Every structure is written in structure tokens, then in C-alpha cells.
Amino acid sequence: MAEKVALFGLIGDHCLVCNKPFDKKDREMVMSWNVIVREKEEVVNLYCPECWTGAVELLNEIKKDLLGEEE
């Protein structure tokens, strides 16, 4: 548990992709942004909702292409 709390302190102050500022004191931001923790590397990545949604959409498109699915 202590390791996870320590990693929480590594959360940045901007989106990793677009550099949009992140305010840790803004409840709406805290609830809507995505935090990805890579424990082995002790890295915490922060993504705004727009960048996260774009990444998920891109991954879904790649998956469709790989599986040969049509829209």
C-alpha cells in the first residue's frame, strides 16, 4: 500500500499527450482524467479525457482492421 501511495505522488500536472494543465485540487478533473501506473518502472502517466478518448478510438480502429471487421 505504501508503494501505491508513493506512486500517487508522481502524478504530473499536465496531460502526457497534449500538455493540457491538470489541477489536482479540481474534483471534476480528478474524477475524469485517466491515470496509468506502471509499478515496475515507477512511472505514472496522466491523460486528459480528450486524449484518452482519442487513444481508445484509435485502438478500436486498429483492432477492427486487424480482425477484418467492417463498420
Secondary structure, 3 states (H helix, E strand, C coil): CHHHHHHHCCCCCECCCCCCECCCCCHHHHHHCEEEEECCCCEEEEECHHHHHHHHHHHHHHHHHHHCCCC
